[in-house]
Amino acid sequence: MSKPTTNHNLFKYFLTASEPQENETVQEIIAFMDEIPGGFLIYRADESEEIIYANKSLLRIFQCDTLEEFMEFTGKSFRGIVHPDDLADVEQSIQEQIADSQYDLDFVEYRIIRTDGEIRWIEDYGHYIHINSVGGIFYVFLLDTTDKKNRHLSEKQQLLQEKKQKEQKLQNLIEEYDKERKLINQEHLRRLEVIEGLSVNYDSILYADLDADRILPYRLSSRTELQFGRKFQPRQLSWYLSDYVNTWVHPEDRQLILRVSDPAYIRKKLATSKTYYTNYRVINGEELQYLQLRIVNVGSRDRISQVVMGYRKVDEEVQREMEQKQLYEEALNTANIAINAKNTFLSNMSHDMRTPLNAIFGYTTLARKHMADSQAVLDYLRKIDIASRQLLELIEKVLEISWSESNDTRITETECNLSDIVQDIHENLLPQAEEKNITFSVDSVGMTHCDIFGDQDKLRQLLTNLAANAITYTEYDGTVELIAEELEKFPNNFAVYQFVVKDNGIGISEDFLQRIYEPFEREKNTTFSGIHGSGLGLTIVKSIVDMMGGTIQIDSSPGKGSAFTVILRLRLQTHPLSCVNHTEDVFSSLLNKKILLVDDNMANLEIETEILQGMGFIVETAINGQAAVEKMELASPEDFDLILMDIQMPVMNGWEAARAIRRLPEPSVSHIPIIALSADAFDSDKQMSKESGMDAHLTKPIDIPLILETIARILQSRKGAV
């Protein structure tokens, strides 16, 4: 039906009159509106909501004597009429109703505040019209409905009172019925106590006499009420149970309820316990609900006959139990998976660690037997070195995964060169590859900007693990390739790099790809096929990639090989150097540099001294941190160029010693470079070294290329700062 047209010429005439006070027709309109039994209001349908007209009845509703007083009180706006707490809802409701109404009508109910401060309720009947010469307006009829509301409230209170009276009457009927049954005795009081206790949580309470096969309702839910012809009408127990079960109980639980409600079963259960309960399901329409039936003995303990049955909903309890059970099962499953994985890991680790240990012990024994054959001894020492590195790799990977799981990880950016890192990895892993006659190559020609700010240790760790993993799982005479290339450079001194490690090894099965990053996991049959690994390398790789905000992708086929692709976004140095190994020129400057080596372990002190002297350094030693501080207190600026400091030492540890040296009064001594050389390898340990004033933190055993590079870098930076 189309919207009817309405002639609003009367309002148009009223609103557009140039001199309403002198216009007889307008005066008649105003007089008519003032006599309307109820408030009448006209206001503009724009943002101002300006009041154009209000009749006298509306002024009386607001307790205003004059139109001027009303306008001042409301601020000449419809907004000033409505209670502030109701305004937003009222305006929204009006707009929604007008939009949905074909007659532009609306009805709202809201509160007002009169001039005397009293809050009143208003019914608002509005109509929207548009007059070309005036614009959009609302004209509204308002009725004060406060008294009506109060009447409704009074009626509601009266209904509540009547309800309470009915409930009281009902209670009185129950009590009267109890009196008629002459059950007011000691046993009956005990029954009432039980009933009272059950009534707190149970919706329906029934009293049953097993000997008489009778059941009597005390309190009924809507469900149990249907099983009785009228309230408080006793029924035969067996009939009631049959009727209830067939009407409500889920088919799969019917036999259960019939069994636990059977008098013989009740007597058997209550002979050893005062109460028992059973959970079951009922069908209420299409809804499945869980209920609990509790049966309590309220009669003689010698002859069980009188019992109380309580029914209540236990949906939430059952749901919680089910959720807890599920969580428990999931946790148990997760724990079992972890235990199995770690058991497998320990078994693999036992095997993989015994292999290099056996080689170390065996070749050591052979070396002792062939001391006269220097060539044979050298060969045995080479093989011992390889086995030692394998054992160290296993230990380091266990530590690495421990760091990852302990959240003791930080990204520490320093100046480094990607080409140097790639070449160092190639140099370090080449002996491992040559043992299996594997062709191991690196390609970094695709990198334009090699000098970056990055976590050098973690980049080495990441790429070393990938390359070492590829070598491990590539058979003899295979190939492994490490490719580093720059994909894109951004104007804000960032670049995207891609690192690819490819091999033609054994490949990865589709099943294992789903859990390849899980700790302690290894491809099946790798141990039996002679391939040794901890099952930790790729877990560590994934952890580092995630920490650095990168991505990793795997492309693999069983028997054909694998390709691991890592993409990282790294910050460029503002003074880039060329993509070549630029540290070699610096190493020549390290000859005859004087180092104070601090370590409490005499074996370490002897080994490290010989290694450093073999590298061209002049070495002086101290057996703890306190001894090192004392030497520096007496030292002149030319006595030492660098300090290599162990951390865990008696008397004074390395961190304490570093702080003490930094506090020495002579600047040329207190500013000496200090490098931590420790078995403590956690990121928190490195942070402690930094906070104590050390320039770097290296881990044992000594990595000769790394220690040379670190010393050269620090000495060069100190030289440049002078």
NORGIUR-V262935 format. One record per helix or strand. SS is the DSSP state (H for helix, E for strand). FROM is the first residue (numbers start at 0). TO is the last residue. If there is no record, write none. Layout:
# NORGIUR-V262935
ss from to
SS FROM TO
SS FROM TO
This chain:
# NORGIUR-V262935
ss from to
H 8 15
H 19 21
H 23 34
E 38 43
E 49 53
H 55 60
H 66 73
E 76 76
H 77 79
E 81 81
H 86 99
E 104 112
E 118 130
E 134 143
H 145 179
H 185 198
E 203 208
E 213 218
H 221 224
E 234 235
H 236 247
E 248 248
H 250 259
H 262 269
E 274 283
E 286 296
E 305 312
H 314 368
H 373 404
E 413 416
H 417 434
E 438 445
E 450 453
H 455 471
E 478 489
E 493 502
H 509 512
H 536 546
E 550 556
E 560 571
H 583 589
E 593 597
H 601 613
E 617 621
H 624 633
E 641 644
H 653 661
H 666 669
E 672 677
H 682 690
E 695 698
H 703 720
